[in-house]
Amino acid sequence: MFFDERRLCAMYHVRGYQRKIAWAFNKRVKSRDLVEGDMVIKEIKAPIFDPRSKFRPKRLRPYIIKTILSGGTAQLIDLDGNEFNTLLNMDQLEHYYP
């Protein structure tokens, strides 16, 4: 009986630890509820030489989502109606609020 009690106690500790780890991970997850036609801004991920250094912009001008494809990719058009040939990951996009 003594070993069964210790095994149950260890199991409860493991479940509590896993719950805490899951909570810590999930609180940083951002939900992206983007649909076609939304205005978004795109993050600049590539290193760009800029004499302003840390004062350079982190995001580009607003775009409009033309289509959302499977796998979390989107095709964008700019405000003038020009389409981009490259597809972007949805993680690089954020809602634009004018």
C-alpha positions as CSV (number, residue, x, y, z in Angstrom):
1,M,0.0,0.0,0.0
2,F,2.8,2.4,0.8
3,F,4.2,2.2,-2.8
4,D,0.7,2.8,-4.3
5,E,0.3,6.0,-2.2
6,R,3.7,7.3,-3.3
7,R,2.9,6.5,-6.9
8,L,-0.4,8.4,-6.7
9,C,1.3,11.4,-5.0
10,A,3.9,11.5,-7.8
11,M,1.3,11.3,-10.4
12,Y,-0.6,14.3,-8.9
13,H,2.7,16.3,-8.9
14,V,3.4,15.4,-12.5
15,R,-0.2,16.5,-13.5
16,G,0.2,19.8,-11.6
17,Y,3.5,20.5,-13.2
18,Q,2.2,19.7,-16.7
19,R,-0.8,22.0,-16.1
20,K,1.6,24.9,-15.0
21,I,3.8,24.4,-18.1
22,A,0.8,24.3,-20.4
23,W,-0.6,27.5,-18.9
24,A,2.8,29.3,-19.2
25,F,3.1,28.3,-22.9
26,N,-0.5,29.1,-23.8
27,K,-0.5,32.6,-22.3
28,R,2.0,33.7,-25.0
29,V,0.0,32.3,-28.0
30,K,-1.6,35.1,-30.1
31,S,-4.8,34.4,-31.8
32,R,-4.9,35.7,-35.4
33,D,-8.5,36.1,-36.5
34,L,-7.7,37.4,-40.0
35,V,-10.1,37.0,-42.9
36,E,-10.0,38.0,-46.5
37,G,-10.4,41.7,-47.0
38,D,-8.8,42.7,-43.7
39,M,-6.2,45.5,-43.6
40,V,-2.9,44.2,-42.1
41,I,0.6,45.3,-41.6
42,K,3.6,43.1,-42.3
43,E,6.6,42.7,-39.9
44,I,10.1,43.3,-41.2
45,K,12.0,40.1,-40.3
46,A,15.1,40.4,-42.6
47,P,18.0,42.5,-41.4
48,I,18.0,45.7,-43.3
49,F,20.9,48.2,-43.2
50,D,19.5,51.4,-41.8
51,P,21.6,54.3,-40.4
52,R,18.8,54.9,-37.8
53,S,19.7,51.6,-36.2
54,K,17.2,50.9,-33.5
55,F,14.8,53.6,-34.7
56,R,14.1,51.9,-38.0
57,P,10.5,50.9,-38.6
58,K,9.5,47.4,-37.5
59,R,6.5,47.1,-39.8
60,L,5.6,48.0,-43.3
61,R,2.7,50.0,-44.6
62,P,-0.8,48.5,-44.6
63,Y,-1.9,45.8,-47.1
64,I,-5.1,44.0,-47.8
65,I,-5.5,40.2,-47.6
66,K,-6.6,38.9,-51.0
67,T,-6.7,35.2,-50.3
68,I,-5.9,32.9,-47.4
69,L,-4.6,29.5,-48.3
70,S,-4.2,26.3,-46.4
71,G,-1.2,26.0,-44.2
72,G,-1.5,29.5,-42.8
73,T,-0.3,31.5,-45.8
74,A,-1.9,34.6,-47.3
75,Q,-1.6,36.5,-50.5
76,L,-1.6,40.3,-50.2
77,I,-2.4,43.3,-52.3
78,D,-1.4,46.9,-51.6
79,L,-3.8,49.7,-51.4
80,D,-3.3,50.6,-55.1
81,G,-4.4,47.1,-56.1
82,N,-1.0,45.6,-57.0
83,E,-0.7,41.9,-56.2
84,F,2.4,40.3,-54.7
85,N,3.6,37.0,-56.2
86,T,5.1,35.8,-52.9
87,L,3.0,34.2,-50.2
88,L,3.4,35.3,-46.6
89,N,3.0,33.4,-43.3
90,M,0.1,34.6,-41.2
91,D,2.5,34.9,-38.2
92,Q,4.1,37.9,-39.9
93,L,0.8,39.8,-40.2
94,E,-1.1,41.9,-37.7
95,H,-4.4,43.8,-37.8
96,Y,-4.1,47.4,-39.0
97,Y,-6.2,49.9,-37.1
98,P,-6.1,53.3,-38.7
